[in-house]
């Protein structure tokens, strides 16, 4: 079975045709439980997210700030496994028809087996993977199997990436380029930062692939700011924080649904 790279491409193209950025939400699998995490993914899509990244919880999440680390710890203590991540993708895709990616560090995929992981992700209806710590020069095996199974390979670029490095990354990636708007770990910020627009400009100089910005966006005003220059706005910590701060699961679901609704209005502010 082929994965849903084409669905991701079509979704980003449709947002562009509407004159707006896509809203991309991130939530970790298994948080607060596997079933609860699936409900949360459905809730953010119901609120207006175009694409969802399902995080594969990791014990040493070097890119993730304290909010996502807390959620990952809850998921890991609950016994989440890669099978649960794939189930989250499968059920979310079947329920919504939206593109669902997995965001994961390389080690779990390597240990699980690249061929096995890509085949099962495609079978689940997944659109691809975001691999923040996989160097492009070491990605040939992954790319071979991702192409075979119709999956996107999304790499991360940062303000520190030199132009020649950006060119190498954008040539290798598919789906979209994940532009990390800030140096450091994930987390909500009071301001998005001026580095983001410059990074998008430099990245676009080497590719026609959509460039989506993440790390720091937490409200509609920031989403509208990023939507002026990016093809997609990626929001993670703000969704996770809504779940963590909620008095109960039902309130958490309503919280992420409401935030998605607010952010969806933000990315449409200048459409």
Secondary structure, 3 states (H helix, E strand, C coil): CCCCHHHHHHHHHHHHHCCCCEEEEEEECCCCCHHHHHHHHHHHHHHCCCEEEEECCCCCCCCCCHHHHHHHHHHHHCCCCHHHHHHHHHHHHHHHCCEEEEECCHHHHHHHCHHHHHHHHHHCCCCEEECCCCCHHHCHHHHHHHHHCCCEEECEEECCCCHHHHHHHHHHCCCCEEEECCCCCCCCCCCCCCHHHHHHHHHHCCCCCCEEEECCCCCHHHHHHHHCCCCEEEECHHHHHHHHHCCCHHHHHHHHHHHHHHHHHHHCCCC
